[in-house]
């Protein structure tokens, strides 16, 4: 495999890297580390004692998945749009979109796709109750929810007897985006107006656990998540090519 090119990240606003967001970081890796692995998705075997199916996801494959996801949103959720400049030069952004999907590569694709479009993402834990989902949707003023097929009953329950209405779109499995077929959508990962300012706290909206009541939204900036990309150091090229095993769900928040 080719040598890994480090992005030289810094959290300083005048960083020489010019990378301000995770979508811009992905674009860097697509340009410089196309064949390197982003992750490996493990699929539980269908039969007892069967072998796990491992799907490697390179940055090239991630790029294709994000472009397919953009095309899917365009065709299936037209209310979800990328940020744009209005006639007065002000960024017009989409209302927050809630995402209720199991923790796998598909969830990462949706998050990166929406962040790159400048859409505020409300990341809902699959452990939430219907009442907690209702509360968070209302508190964040989310108007759309992207929900996996398996979690559809939970979102339907959240809609019952709820005066705050929102549109629900059922998402396909991550296989739809990680396929090897041709791409018919010509887009980009980081849209021109996806980054507003360092003070923007709606890049991704997490939530508390709700152990002392209903969960509370936690508004996060792009810089908050970019910081996780520089919290390590490699002592050798071999380490840079290695793998890190992660079992924590993406929507977990530590206090």
C-alpha angles and dihedrals in degrees: 000000000000122000114280112244113216116223092219092228124198131174092220111116090230094049115158090226091068089213111136103158143032092252089055089049090053089050089053092053091046088056099042108018103031097148097041120105122262092183145320116243115213118207119203112241117253093222130053113270090007123146121266114246110231119203114193114213116201123190088258090056091045090052091052091047092053092049090049089049091052090052091048091052091049091053100038108026107032092166089068106081139165120260115266140179116258125214090278094053093253120136110248109202133188120255114264116285120212118219119203107176135132116266104267140106091288091062090052090051093052093046094049091044094052094041089051090053091051093247115147107240122212104200109207122198116233087226093068123111121236090253091053091050090051090051095049093046090053095042093052094037090232111176100186134044126199107205134179120238093249093053095046094103090057094053091045089055089049090055094052115102090355117136090196105080128195138173118259124206120186112222128217123239120279089254087076091064100034094054122122097232126117123286117237096181121084106203142123133245099231111041117211095252101036091105115062105168144316087263094059108115099181101079090107127357116209126177141221122255094255094226091143096041136312116352117263126221116253110205114210135189129224089251091058092063096036086060090067089061092062100041093099140056131205119222092194142018088247091063091050089059094048131099132247118211113222125187100164114105115245091240095056115118121197119211 
